[in-house]
Amino acid sequence: MLYVCATPIGNLSDVTLRVLETLRTVDLIAAEDTRCARKLLARYDIHTPLTSLFAHNEAQKTAMLLEQLRDGRQVALVTDAGLPGIADPGTRLVSAALTEGLPMTVLPGASAPATALVASGLAEAEGFRFVGYLARRPADLARSWGDWRRCGGVVVAFESPRRLVRSLTTLAGLAPDVRVAVCRELTKIHEEVVRGTMTELAQRFSVPPADVAGAGGKAVRRSRTVRGEITLVFDLGPPCVEKGGPAVEDAARQL
């Protein structure tokens, strides 16, 4: 049996009792990062053997894990945070197991997209669209935005803290008044949810470096780098063909 287990997105106390019992009793745990998994296992005194399953070894490890499942062993699949297969490794193993008719079940739990959606206060529309990580290149991001804008509604996405300012600035140029929430470090000590228009948040996170007191009272220039896991929630409103069409394509070509 393959158990697809949700793990905490920050606070280790958010793990479910069912997941803990499963991790304790399976024969093997396949983890995106064994170092991260060991922190959770150590917290709850679990000593099940671990093997890695991440993007660069997924093909090789999937074959090995399928052999384990065919032999009747119990395997748990976990990622660093949240549910495997949602912007994380694991989809290939799940699909292969289902194709072979091997038993599989999902143990639900913490989810960054759902948590951010509720925390944003933008969940007024029916349903939402999760798009994974934002495109790295501004031109690609602009084209994606045009597609989302035509559909309208609420869009949830992940973003790297290193690219947050650039992405918000790009989108502010396309939709300055769209409401957005930047959800950072959800469930952790430094959890922060900042809400506003695209322009307001682009400016908010573009704060220049500040002088802080260093050794001997001497001023030291220190950048205010955004840190932590970032989930974005956009309220695009009703579908808009006009604003998401040729104008966006023109903007994308200029980026």
CYANA upper distance limits for C-alpha pairs under 8 A (distance plus 0.5 A):
  1 MET  CA     69 LEU  CA      6.79
  1 MET  CA     72 GLY  CA      7.53
  1 MET  CA     73 ARG  CA      7.19
  1 MET  CA     74 GLN  CA      5.46
  1 MET  CA     75 VAL  CA      6.83
  1 MET  CA    102 LEU  CA      7.45
  1 MET  CA    103 PRO  CA      5.46
  1 MET  CA    104 MET  CA      6.03
  1 MET  CA    105 THR  CA      8.20
  2 LEU  CA     69 LEU  CA      7.60
  2 LEU  CA     74 GLN  CA      6.68
  2 LEU  CA     75 VAL  CA      5.50
  2 LEU  CA     76 ALA  CA      6.37
  2 LEU  CA     77 LEU  CA      7.78
  2 LEU  CA     97 ALA  CA      8.44
  2 LEU  CA    102 LEU  CA      8.35
  2 LEU  CA    103 PRO  CA      6.81
  2 LEU  CA    104 MET  CA      5.06
  2 LEU  CA    105 THR  CA      6.90
  3 TYR  CA     22 THR  CA      8.29
  3 TYR  CA     74 GLN  CA      8.17
  3 TYR  CA     75 VAL  CA      6.64
  3 TYR  CA     76 ALA  CA      5.07
  3 TYR  CA     77 LEU  CA      6.55
  3 TYR  CA    104 MET  CA      6.45
  3 TYR  CA    105 THR  CA      5.75
  3 TYR  CA    106 VAL  CA      6.38
  3 TYR  CA    107 LEU  CA      7.40
  4 VAL  CA     76 ALA  CA      6.45
  4 VAL  CA     77 LEU  CA      5.38
  4 VAL  CA     78 VAL  CA      7.07
  4 VAL  CA     83 LEU  CA      8.03
  4 VAL  CA     84 PRO  CA      7.16
  4 VAL  CA    104 MET  CA      8.04
  4 VAL  CA    105 THR  CA      6.74
  4 VAL  CA    106 VAL  CA      5.16
  4 VAL  CA    107 LEU  CA      6.42
  5 CYS  CA     19 VAL  CA      6.64
  5 CYS  CA     76 ALA  CA      7.12
  5 CYS  CA     77 LEU  CA      6.37
  5 CYS  CA     78 VAL  CA      5.95
  5 CYS  CA     83 LEU  CA      6.92
  5 CYS  CA     84 PRO  CA      7.61
  5 CYS  CA    106 VAL  CA      6.71
  5 CYS  CA    107 LEU  CA      5.38
  5 CYS  CA    108 PRO  CA      7.10
  5 CYS  CA    109 GLY  CA      8.31
  6 ALA  CA     15 VAL  CA      8.10
  6 ALA  CA     19 VAL  CA      7.81
  6 ALA  CA     78 VAL  CA      7.07
  6 ALA  CA     79 THR  CA      8.25
  6 ALA  CA     81 ALA  CA      7.84
  6 ALA  CA     82 GLY  CA      5.55
  6 ALA  CA     83 LEU  CA      4.77
  6 ALA  CA     84 PRO  CA      7.32
  6 ALA  CA    107 LEU  CA      6.66
  6 ALA  CA    108 PRO  CA      5.95
  6 ALA  CA    109 GLY  CA      5.52
  6 ALA  CA    110 ALA  CA      6.74
  6 ALA  CA    111 SER  CA      8.34
  7 THR  CA     14 ASP  CA      8.34
  7 THR  CA     15 VAL  CA      6.23
  7 THR  CA     19 VAL  CA      8.35
  7 THR  CA     78 VAL  CA      7.25
  7 THR  CA     79 THR  CA      7.63
  7 THR  CA     80 ASP  CA      7.77
  7 THR  CA     81 ALA  CA      5.83
  7 THR  CA     82 GLY  CA      5.52
  7 THR  CA     83 LEU  CA      7.11
  7 THR  CA    109 GLY  CA      7.25
  7 THR  CA    110 ALA  CA      6.91
  8 PRO  CA     12 LEU  CA      6.03
  8 PRO  CA     13 SER  CA      7.98
  8 PRO  CA     14 ASP  CA      5.94
  8 PRO  CA     15 VAL  CA      5.90
  8 PRO  CA     81 ALA  CA      5.96
  8 PRO  CA     82 GLY  CA      6.34
  8 PRO  CA    109 GLY  CA      8.08
  8 PRO  CA    110 ALA  CA      6.04
  8 PRO  CA    111 SER  CA      8.48
  9 ILE  CA     80 ASP  CA      8.30
  9 ILE  CA     81 ALA  CA      4.97
  9 ILE  CA     82 GLY  CA      5.89
  9 ILE  CA    110 ALA  CA      6.77
  9 ILE  CA    111 SER  CA      7.39
  9 ILE  CA    112 ALA  CA      7.02
  9 ILE  CA    186 LEU  CA      7.69
  9 ILE  CA    187 THR  CA      7.53
 10 GLY  CA     81 ALA  CA      7.73
 10 GLY  CA    185 GLU  CA      7.74
 10 GLY  CA    186 LEU  CA      7.14
 10 GLY  CA    187 THR  CA      5.93
 10 GLY  CA    188 LYS  CA      5.77
 11 ASN  CA    187 THR  CA      5.96
 11 ASN  CA    188 LYS  CA      6.10
 12 LEU  CA     40 LEU  CA      7.16
 14 ASP  CA    109 GLY  CA      8.43
 14 ASP  CA    110 ALA  CA      7.40
 15 VAL  CA     19 VAL  CA      7.29
 15 VAL  CA     20 LEU  CA      7.67
 15 VAL  CA    109 GLY  CA      7.40
 15 VAL  CA    110 ALA  CA      7.84
 16 THR  CA     20 LEU  CA      6.93
 16 THR  CA    109 GLY  CA      7.04
 17 LEU  CA     21 GLU  CA      6.72
 18 ARG  CA     22 THR  CA      6.68
 18 ARG  CA    107 LEU  CA      7.87
 19 VAL  CA     23 LEU  CA      6.59
 19 VAL  CA    107 LEU  CA      7.01
 20 LEU  CA     24 ARG  CA      6.64
 20 LEU  CA     44 TYR  CA      8.30
 21 GLU  CA     25 THR  CA      6.82
 22 THR  CA     26 VAL  CA      6.49
 22 THR  CA     76 ALA  CA      7.91
 23 LEU  CA     29 ILE  CA      7.53
 23 LEU  CA     46 ILE  CA      7.82
 23 LEU  CA     48 THR  CA      7.48
 23 LEU  CA     76 ALA  CA      7.07
 24 ARG  CA     46 ILE  CA      6.11
 24 ARG  CA     47 HIS  CA      7.66
 24 ARG  CA     48 THR  CA      6.71
 25 THR  CA     48 THR  CA      8.04
 26 VAL  CA     48 THR  CA      7.68
 26 VAL  CA     73 ARG  CA      8.28
 26 VAL  CA     74 GLN  CA      5.40
 26 VAL  CA     75 VAL  CA      6.28
 26 VAL  CA     76 ALA  CA      7.06
 27 ASP  CA     48 THR  CA      7.26
 27 ASP  CA     49 PRO  CA      7.62
 27 ASP  CA     73 ARG  CA      6.72
 27 ASP  CA     74 GLN  CA      5.72
 27 ASP  CA     75 VAL  CA      6.52
 28 LEU  CA     48 THR  CA      6.75
 28 LEU  CA     49 PRO  CA      5.78
 28 LEU  CA     50 LEU  CA      6.41
 28 LEU  CA     51 THR  CA      7.87
 28 LEU  CA     74 GLN  CA      7.18
 28 LEU  CA     75 VAL  CA      5.49
 28 LEU  CA     76 ALA  CA      6.87
 29 ILE  CA     48 THR  CA      7.37
 29 ILE  CA     49 PRO  CA      6.77
 29 ILE  CA     50 LEU  CA      5.35
 29 ILE  CA     51 THR  CA      6.78
 29 ILE  CA     75 VAL  CA      6.24
 29 ILE  CA     76 ALA  CA      5.19
 29 ILE  CA     77 LEU  CA      6.43
 29 ILE  CA     78 VAL  CA      7.80
 30 ALA  CA     50 LEU  CA      6.48
 30 ALA  CA     51 THR  CA      5.47
 30 ALA  CA     52 SER  CA      6.02
 30 ALA  CA     53 LEU  CA      6.26
 30 ALA  CA     75 VAL  CA      7.62
 30 ALA  CA     76 ALA  CA      6.57
 30 ALA  CA     77 LEU  CA      5.37
 30 ALA  CA     78 VAL  CA      6.76
 31 ALA  CA     37 ALA  CA      6.96
 31 ALA  CA     50 LEU  CA      7.42
 31 ALA  CA     51 THR  CA      6.72
 31 ALA  CA     52 SER  CA      5.46
 31 ALA  CA     53 LEU  CA      5.94
 31 ALA  CA     54 PHE  CA      8.03
 31 ALA  CA     77 LEU  CA      6.62
 31 ALA  CA     78 VAL  CA      5.44
 31 ALA  CA     79 THR  CA      6.00
 31 ALA  CA     80 ASP  CA      7.96
 32 GLU  CA     52 SER  CA      6.20
 32 GLU  CA     53 LEU  CA      5.40
 32 GLU  CA     54 PHE  CA      5.28
 32 GLU  CA     78 VAL  CA      7.09
 32 GLU  CA     79 THR  CA      5.18
 32 GLU  CA     80 ASP  CA      6.51
 32 GLU  CA     89 PRO  CA      7.40
 33 ASP  CA     37 ALA  CA      6.82
 33 ASP  CA     52 SER  CA      6.65
 33 ASP  CA     53 LEU  CA      7.92
 33 ASP  CA     54 PHE  CA      7.71
 33 ASP  CA     79 THR  CA      7.51
 33 ASP  CA     80 ASP  CA      6.80
 34 THR  CA     38 ARG  CA      6.48
 34 THR  CA     50 LEU  CA      7.16
 34 THR  CA     51 THR  CA      7.37
 34 THR  CA     52 SER  CA      6.45
 35 ARG  CA     39 LYS  CA      7.28
 36 CYS  CA     40 LEU  CA      7.59
 36 CYS  CA     80 ASP  CA      6.57
 37 ALA  CA     41 LEU  CA      6.75
 37 ALA  CA     78 VAL  CA      8.34
 37 ALA  CA     79 THR  CA      8.32
 37 ALA  CA     80 ASP  CA      7.31
 38 ARG  CA     42 ALA  CA      6.27
 39 LYS  CA     43 ARG  CA      6.70
 40 LEU  CA     44 TYR  CA      7.19
 41 LEU  CA     45 ASP  CA      6.38
 41 LEU  CA     46 ILE  CA      5.31
 41 LEU  CA     47 HIS  CA      7.36
 42 ALA  CA     46 ILE  CA      6.61
 42 ALA  CA     47 HIS  CA      8.24
 52 SER  CA     61 LYS  CA      8.28
 53 LEU  CA     57 ASN  CA      6.77
 53 LEU  CA     58 GLU  CA      6.06
 53 LEU  CA     61 LYS  CA      6.69
 53 LEU  CA     62 THR  CA      8.32
 53 LEU  CA     89 PRO  CA      7.74
 53 LEU  CA     90 GLY  CA      8.21
 54 PHE  CA     58 GLU  CA      5.96
 54 PHE  CA     89 PRO  CA      6.24
 54 PHE  CA     90 GLY  CA      8.50
 55 ALA  CA     89 PRO  CA      6.47
 57 ASN  CA     61 LYS  CA      6.48
 58 GLU  CA     62 THR  CA      6.21
 58 GLU  CA     89 PRO  CA      7.92
 58 GLU  CA     90 GLY  CA      8.37
 58 GLU  CA     92 ARG  CA      8.06
 59 ALA  CA     63 ALA  CA      7.16
 59 ALA  CA     92 ARG  CA      8.33
 60 GLN  CA     64 MET  CA      7.21
 61 LYS  CA     65 LEU  CA      6.56
 62 THR  CA     66 LEU  CA      6.55
 62 THR  CA     92 ARG  CA      7.74
 62 THR  CA     93 LEU  CA      5.90
 63 ALA  CA     67 GLU  CA      6.97
 64 MET  CA     68 GLN  CA      7.06
 65 LEU  CA     69 LEU  CA      6.76
 65 LEU  CA     75 VAL  CA      8.26
 65 LEU  CA     93 LEU  CA      8.43
 66 LEU  CA     70 ARG  CA      6.57
 66 LEU  CA     93 LEU  CA      8.17
 66 LEU  CA     96 ALA  CA      8.32
 66 LEU  CA     97 ALA  CA      7.30
 67 GLU  CA     71 ASP  CA      6.76
 68 GLN  CA     72 GLY  CA      7.17
 68 GLN  CA     73 ARG  CA      6.00
 68 GLN  CA     74 GLN  CA      8.33
 68 GLN  CA     75 VAL  CA      8.22
 69 LEU  CA     73 ARG  CA      5.67
 69 LEU  CA     74 GLN  CA      7.19
 69 LEU  CA     75 VAL  CA      7.56
 69 LEU  CA    102 LEU  CA      7.69
 70 ARG  CA    102 LEU  CA      7.81
 77 LEU  CA     84 PRO  CA      7.61
 77 LEU  CA     90 GLY  CA      7.82
 78 VAL  CA     83 LEU  CA      7.75
 78 VAL  CA     84 PRO  CA      6.45
 79 THR  CA     83 LEU  CA      7.40
 79 THR  CA     84 PRO  CA      6.04
 79 THR  CA     88 ASP  CA      7.37
 79 THR  CA     89 PRO  CA      7.69
 82 GLY  CA    109 GLY  CA      7.75
 82 GLY  CA    110 ALA  CA      5.95
 82 GLY  CA    111 SER  CA      5.54
 82 GLY  CA    112 ALA  CA      7.13
 83 LEU  CA     88 ASP  CA      8.45
 83 LEU  CA    108 PRO  CA      7.73
 83 LEU  CA    109 GLY  CA      7.85
 83 LEU  CA    110 ALA  CA      7.80
 83 LEU  CA    111 SER  CA      7.09
 84 PRO  CA     88 ASP  CA      6.17
 84 PRO  CA     89 PRO  CA      6.71
 84 PRO  CA     90 GLY  CA      5.92
 84 PRO  CA     91 THR  CA      7.79
 85 GLY  CA     89 PRO  CA      6.07
 85 GLY  CA     90 GLY  CA      5.37
 85 GLY  CA     91 THR  CA      5.18
 86 ILE  CA    132 GLY  CA      8.07
 87 ALA  CA    132 GLY  CA      6.01
 87 ALA  CA    133 TYR  CA      7.87
 90 GLY  CA     94 VAL  CA      6.79
 91 THR  CA     95 SER  CA      6.53
 92 ARG  CA     96 ALA  CA      6.57
 93 LEU  CA     97 ALA  CA      6.56
 94 VAL  CA     98 LEU  CA      6.71
 94 VAL  CA    104 MET  CA      8.18
 95 SER  CA     99 THR  CA      6.58
 96 ALA  CA    100 GLU  CA      6.82
 97 ALA  CA    101 GLY  CA      6.75
 97 ALA  CA    102 LEU  CA      5.61
 97 ALA  CA    103 PRO  CA      7.85
 97 ALA  CA    104 MET  CA      7.85
 98 LEU  CA    102 LEU  CA      6.26
 98 LEU  CA    103 PRO  CA      7.81
 98 LEU  CA    104 MET  CA      7.81
110 ALA  CA    115 THR  CA      8.28
111 SER  CA    115 THR  CA      6.55
112 ALA  CA    116 ALA  CA      6.41
112 ALA  CA    186 LEU  CA      7.92
112 ALA  CA    231 THR  CA      7.66
113 PRO  CA    117 LEU  CA      6.59
113 PRO  CA    130 PHE  CA      7.70
113 PRO  CA    156 VAL  CA      6.81
113 PRO  CA    157 ALA  CA      7.90
113 PRO  CA    231 THR  CA      7.47
114 ALA  CA    118 VAL  CA      6.91
115 THR  CA    119 ALA  CA      6.65
115 THR  CA    186 LEU  CA      8.25
116 ALA  CA    120 SER  CA      6.32
116 ALA  CA    183 CYS  CA      6.60
116 ALA  CA    186 LEU  CA      8.07
116 ALA  CA    231 THR  CA      6.99
116 ALA  CA    232 LEU  CA      7.91
116 ALA  CA    233 VAL  CA      7.50
117 LEU  CA    121 GLY  CA      7.51
117 LEU  CA    122 LEU  CA      7.18
117 LEU  CA    123 ALA  CA      6.52
117 LEU  CA    156 VAL  CA      7.66
117 LEU  CA    233 VAL  CA      6.86
118 VAL  CA    122 LEU  CA      7.77
118 VAL  CA    123 ALA  CA      6.73
119 ALA  CA    183 CYS  CA      8.31
119 ALA  CA    193 VAL  CA      7.69
120 SER  CA    180 VAL  CA      8.44
120 SER  CA    181 ALA  CA      5.98
120 SER  CA    182 VAL  CA      8.38
120 SER  CA    183 CYS  CA      7.92
120 SER  CA    193 VAL  CA      7.47
120 SER  CA    195 ARG  CA      7.56
120 SER  CA    233 VAL  CA      7.19
122 LEU  CA    154 VAL  CA      7.94
122 LEU  CA    233 VAL  CA      8.00
122 LEU  CA    234 PHE  CA      8.23
122 LEU  CA    235 ASP  CA      6.85
123 ALA  CA    127 GLY  CA      8.35
123 ALA  CA    128 PHE  CA      8.40
123 ALA  CA    154 VAL  CA      7.76
125 ALA  CA    153 GLY  CA      6.96
125 ALA  CA    154 VAL  CA      7.46
127 GLY  CA    153 GLY  CA      8.39
127 GLY  CA    154 VAL  CA      7.94
128 PHE  CA    153 GLY  CA      7.06
128 PHE  CA    154 VAL  CA      5.37
128 PHE  CA    155 VAL  CA      6.27
128 PHE  CA    156 VAL  CA      7.69
129 ARG  CA    153 GLY  CA      8.30
129 ARG  CA    154 VAL  CA      6.73
129 ARG  CA    155 VAL  CA      5.24
129 ARG  CA    156 VAL  CA      6.58
130 PHE  CA    155 VAL  CA      6.36
130 PHE  CA    156 VAL  CA      5.24
130 PHE  CA    157 ALA  CA      6.41
131 VAL  CA    155 VAL  CA      7.68
131 VAL  CA    156 VAL  CA      6.90
131 VAL  CA    157 ALA  CA      5.91
131 VAL  CA    158 PHE  CA      8.43
132 GLY  CA    156 VAL  CA      8.21
132 GLY  CA    157 ALA  CA      5.66
132 GLY  CA    158 PHE  CA      6.13
133 TYR  CA    157 ALA  CA      6.15
133 TYR  CA    158 PHE  CA      4.96
133 TYR  CA    159 GLU  CA      5.97
134 LEU  CA    141 LEU  CA      7.14
134 LEU  CA    157 ALA  CA      6.89
134 LEU  CA    158 PHE  CA      6.88
134 LEU  CA    159 GLU  CA      6.39
135 ALA  CA    140 ASP  CA      6.38
135 ALA  CA    141 LEU  CA      5.48
135 ALA  CA    144 SER  CA      8.30
136 ARG  CA    140 ASP  CA      7.79
136 ARG  CA    141 LEU  CA      7.51
136 ARG  CA    163 ARG  CA      8.26
137 ARG  CA    141 LEU  CA      6.70
138 PRO  CA    142 ALA  CA      6.59
138 PRO  CA    167 SER  CA      7.53
138 PRO  CA    170 THR  CA      6.88
138 PRO  CA    252 ALA  CA      7.83
138 PRO  CA    255 LEU  CA      6.58
139 ALA  CA    143 ARG  CA      6.92
139 ALA  CA    251 ALA  CA      8.27
139 ALA  CA    252 ALA  CA      4.90
139 ALA  CA    253 ARG  CA      7.03
139 ALA  CA    254 GLN  CA      8.21
139 ALA  CA    255 LEU  CA      5.75
140 ASP  CA    144 SER  CA      6.73
140 ASP  CA    252 ALA  CA      7.60
141 LEU  CA    145 TRP  CA      6.59
141 LEU  CA    167 SER  CA      8.28
141 LEU  CA    170 THR  CA      8.48
142 ALA  CA    146 GLY  CA      6.86
142 ALA  CA    170 THR  CA      7.92
142 ALA  CA    171 LEU  CA      7.62
142 ALA  CA    174 LEU  CA      8.13
142 ALA  CA    248 VAL  CA      6.99
142 ALA  CA    249 GLU  CA      8.11
142 ALA  CA    251 ALA  CA      7.64
142 ALA  CA    252 ALA  CA      5.80
143 ARG  CA    147 ASP  CA      7.11
143 ARG  CA    248 VAL  CA      7.12
143 ARG  CA    249 GLU  CA      6.99
143 ARG  CA    252 ALA  CA      6.74
144 SER  CA    148 TRP  CA      6.85
145 TRP  CA    149 ARG  CA      6.42
145 TRP  CA    171 LEU  CA      8.30
145 TRP  CA    244 GLY  CA      8.06
145 TRP  CA    248 VAL  CA      8.45
146 GLY  CA    150 ARG  CA      6.81
146 GLY  CA    243 LYS  CA      8.27
146 GLY  CA    244 GLY  CA      4.85
146 GLY  CA    245 GLY  CA      6.93
146 GLY  CA    248 VAL  CA      6.30
146 GLY  CA    249 GLU  CA      8.25
147 ASP  CA    151 CYS  CA      7.22
147 ASP  CA    244 GLY  CA      7.27
148 TRP  CA    152 GLY  CA      6.54
148 TRP  CA    155 VAL  CA      8.08
148 TRP  CA    236 LEU  CA      8.36
149 ARG  CA    236 LEU  CA      6.72
149 ARG  CA    239 PRO  CA      6.74
149 ARG  CA    240 CYS  CA      6.47
149 ARG  CA    241 VAL  CA      7.99
149 ARG  CA    243 LYS  CA      7.97
149 ARG  CA    244 GLY  CA      5.93
150 ARG  CA    239 PRO  CA      5.48
150 ARG  CA    240 CYS  CA      5.35
150 ARG  CA    241 VAL  CA      5.49
150 ARG  CA    243 LYS  CA      8.31
150 ARG  CA    244 GLY  CA      5.98
150 ARG  CA    245 GLY  CA      8.27
151 CYS  CA    238 PRO  CA      8.05
151 CYS  CA    239 PRO  CA      5.31
151 CYS  CA    240 CYS  CA      7.61
152 GLY  CA    235 ASP  CA      8.43
152 GLY  CA    236 LEU  CA      5.57
152 GLY  CA    237 GLY  CA      5.87
152 GLY  CA    238 PRO  CA      5.32
152 GLY  CA    239 PRO  CA      4.50
152 GLY  CA    240 CYS  CA      7.12
153 GLY  CA    235 ASP  CA      6.59
153 GLY  CA    236 LEU  CA      5.71
153 GLY  CA    237 GLY  CA      5.65
153 GLY  CA    238 PRO  CA      6.49
153 GLY  CA    239 PRO  CA      7.62
154 VAL  CA    233 VAL  CA      7.49
154 VAL  CA    234 PHE  CA      6.08
154 VAL  CA    235 ASP  CA      5.13
154 VAL  CA    236 LEU  CA      6.37
154 VAL  CA    237 GLY  CA      7.79
155 VAL  CA    233 VAL  CA      6.28
155 VAL  CA    234 PHE  CA      5.62
155 VAL  CA    235 ASP  CA      7.14
155 VAL  CA    236 LEU  CA      7.90
156 VAL  CA    231 THR  CA      7.64
156 VAL  CA    232 LEU  CA      6.14
156 VAL  CA    233 VAL  CA      5.03
156 VAL  CA    234 PHE  CA      6.89
157 ALA  CA    231 THR  CA      6.27
157 ALA  CA    232 LEU  CA      5.66
157 ALA  CA    233 VAL  CA      7.06
158 PHE  CA    230 ILE  CA      6.43
158 PHE  CA    231 THR  CA      5.08
158 PHE  CA    232 LEU  CA      6.57
159 GLU  CA    163 ARG  CA      7.42
159 GLU  CA    164 LEU  CA      6.82
159 GLU  CA    229 GLU  CA      8.27
159 GLU  CA    230 ILE  CA      5.99
159 GLU  CA    231 THR  CA      6.76
159 GLU  CA    232 LEU  CA      7.70
160 SER  CA    164 LEU  CA      6.67
160 SER  CA    229 GLU  CA      7.63
160 SER  CA    230 ILE  CA      6.93
161 PRO  CA    165 VAL  CA      8.48
161 PRO  CA    226 VAL  CA      5.99
161 PRO  CA    227 ARG  CA      6.08
161 PRO  CA    228 GLY  CA      6.99
161 PRO  CA    229 GLU  CA      7.44
161 PRO  CA    230 ILE  CA      6.88
162 ARG  CA    225 THR  CA      8.36
162 ARG  CA    226 VAL  CA      7.44
162 ARG  CA    227 ARG  CA      8.31
163 ARG  CA    167 SER  CA      6.58
164 LEU  CA    168 LEU  CA      6.61
164 LEU  CA    226 VAL  CA      8.37
165 VAL  CA    169 THR  CA      6.52
165 VAL  CA    202 ALA  CA      6.63
165 VAL  CA    205 PHE  CA      6.61
165 VAL  CA    206 SER  CA      6.65
166 ARG  CA    170 THR  CA      6.62
167 SER  CA    171 LEU  CA      6.70
168 LEU  CA    172 ALA  CA      6.39
168 LEU  CA    198 MET  CA      7.07
168 LEU  CA    199 THR  CA      8.26
168 LEU  CA    201 LEU  CA      7.69
168 LEU  CA    202 ALA  CA      5.54
169 THR  CA    173 GLY  CA      6.92
169 THR  CA    198 MET  CA      8.44
169 THR  CA    199 THR  CA      7.93
169 THR  CA    202 ALA  CA      5.82
170 THR  CA    174 LEU  CA      7.41
171 LEU  CA    175 ALA  CA      6.43
171 LEU  CA    176 PRO  CA      7.74
171 LEU  CA    198 MET  CA      7.47
172 ALA  CA    176 PRO  CA      4.80
172 ALA  CA    177 ASP  CA      8.19
172 ALA  CA    198 MET  CA      5.53
172 ALA  CA    199 THR  CA      5.57
172 ALA  CA    202 ALA  CA      7.38
174 LEU  CA    248 VAL  CA      7.72
174 LEU  CA    251 ALA  CA      8.17
175 ALA  CA    198 MET  CA      7.42
176 PRO  CA    197 THR  CA      7.13
176 PRO  CA    198 MET  CA      5.63
176 PRO  CA    199 THR  CA      5.48
177 ASP  CA    197 THR  CA      5.64
177 ASP  CA    198 MET  CA      6.42
177 ASP  CA    199 THR  CA      7.25
178 VAL  CA    197 THR  CA      5.87
178 VAL  CA    198 MET  CA      6.15
178 VAL  CA    234 PHE  CA      7.70
178 VAL  CA    235 ASP  CA      6.91
178 VAL  CA    236 LEU  CA      6.69
179 ARG  CA    195 ARG  CA      7.97
179 ARG  CA    196 GLY  CA      6.15
179 ARG  CA    197 THR  CA      4.90
179 ARG  CA    198 MET  CA      6.64
179 ARG  CA    234 PHE  CA      6.52
179 ARG  CA    235 ASP  CA      5.86
179 ARG  CA    236 LEU  CA      7.85
180 VAL  CA    195 ARG  CA      6.43
180 VAL  CA    196 GLY  CA      6.25
180 VAL  CA    197 THR  CA      6.26
180 VAL  CA    198 MET  CA      6.51
180 VAL  CA    201 LEU  CA      8.34
180 VAL  CA    232 LEU  CA      7.54
180 VAL  CA    233 VAL  CA      6.00
180 VAL  CA    234 PHE  CA      4.95
180 VAL  CA    235 ASP  CA      6.68
181 ALA  CA    193 VAL  CA      7.05
181 ALA  CA    194 VAL  CA      6.01
181 ALA  CA    195 ARG  CA      4.84
181 ALA  CA    196 GLY  CA      7.04
181 ALA  CA    232 LEU  CA      6.26
181 ALA  CA    233 VAL  CA      5.64
181 ALA  CA    234 PHE  CA      7.16
182 VAL  CA    192 GLU  CA      8.43
182 VAL  CA    193 VAL  CA      6.15
182 VAL  CA    194 VAL  CA      5.69
182 VAL  CA    195 ARG  CA      6.98
182 VAL  CA    201 LEU  CA      8.50
182 VAL  CA    230 ILE  CA      7.38
182 VAL  CA    231 THR  CA      6.70
182 VAL  CA    232 LEU  CA      5.38
182 VAL  CA    233 VAL  CA      7.24
183 CYS  CA    191 GLU  CA      8.18
183 CYS  CA    192 GLU  CA      6.41
183 CYS  CA    193 VAL  CA      4.94
183 CYS  CA    194 VAL  CA      7.05
183 CYS  CA    230 ILE  CA      6.24
183 CYS  CA    231 THR  CA      5.58
183 CYS  CA    232 LEU  CA      6.53
183 CYS  CA    233 VAL  CA      8.38
184 ARG  CA    191 GLU  CA      6.28
184 ARG  CA    192 GLU  CA      5.62
184 ARG  CA    193 VAL  CA      6.73
184 ARG  CA    228 GLY  CA      6.74
184 ARG  CA    229 GLU  CA      6.12
184 ARG  CA    230 ILE  CA      5.20
184 ARG  CA    231 THR  CA      6.97
185 GLU  CA    189 ILE  CA      8.23
185 GLU  CA    190 HIS  CA      6.68
185 GLU  CA    191 GLU  CA      5.14
185 GLU  CA    192 GLU  CA      7.04
185 GLU  CA    228 GLY  CA      5.96
185 GLU  CA    229 GLU  CA      5.70
185 GLU  CA    230 ILE  CA      7.21
186 LEU  CA    190 HIS  CA      8.47
186 LEU  CA    191 GLU  CA      5.48
186 LEU  CA    192 GLU  CA      7.54
186 LEU  CA    229 GLU  CA      8.13
187 THR  CA    191 GLU  CA      6.57
194 VAL  CA    201 LEU  CA      8.20
195 ARG  CA    201 LEU  CA      7.89
196 GLY  CA    200 GLU  CA      6.37
196 GLY  CA    201 LEU  CA      6.58
197 THR  CA    201 LEU  CA      6.75
198 MET  CA    202 ALA  CA      6.56
199 THR  CA    203 GLN  CA      6.73
200 GLU  CA    204 ARG  CA      6.50
201 LEU  CA    205 PHE  CA      6.60
202 ALA  CA    206 SER  CA      6.63
203 GLN  CA    207 VAL  CA      7.33
205 PHE  CA    226 VAL  CA      8.09
207 VAL  CA    224 ARG  CA      7.61
208 PRO  CA    223 SER  CA      7.46
208 PRO  CA    224 ARG  CA      7.52
209 PRO  CA    221 ARG  CA      7.05
209 PRO  CA    222 ARG  CA      6.00
209 PRO  CA    223 SER  CA      4.59
209 PRO  CA    224 ARG  CA      6.09
210 ALA  CA    221 ARG  CA      6.29
210 ALA  CA    222 ARG  CA      6.09
210 ALA  CA    223 SER  CA      6.88
210 ALA  CA    224 ARG  CA      7.77
211 ASP  CA    219 ALA  CA      6.17
211 ASP  CA    220 VAL  CA      5.80
211 ASP  CA    221 ARG  CA      5.04
211 ASP  CA    222 ARG  CA      6.64
212 VAL  CA    219 ALA  CA      5.90
212 VAL  CA    220 VAL  CA      5.75
212 VAL  CA    221 ARG  CA      6.91
212 VAL  CA    222 ARG  CA      7.28
213 ALA  CA    217 GLY  CA      5.76
213 ALA  CA    218 LYS  CA      6.18
213 ALA  CA    219 ALA  CA      5.19
213 ALA  CA    220 VAL  CA      6.49
214 GLY  CA    218 LYS  CA      5.65
214 GLY  CA    219 ALA  CA      6.15
214 GLY  CA    220 VAL  CA      6.09
240 CYS  CA    244 GLY  CA      6.73
241 VAL  CA    245 GLY  CA      6.49
242 GLU  CA    246 PRO  CA      8.42
243 LYS  CA    247 ALA  CA      7.07
243 LYS  CA    248 VAL  CA      7.74
244 GLY  CA    248 VAL  CA      6.24
245 GLY  CA    249 GLU  CA      7.21
246 PRO  CA    250 ASP  CA      6.65
247 ALA  CA    251 ALA  CA      6.74
248 VAL  CA    252 ALA  CA      6.54
249 GLU  CA    253 ARG  CA      6.78
250 ASP  CA    254 GLN  CA      7.04
251 ALA  CA    255 LEU  CA      7.03
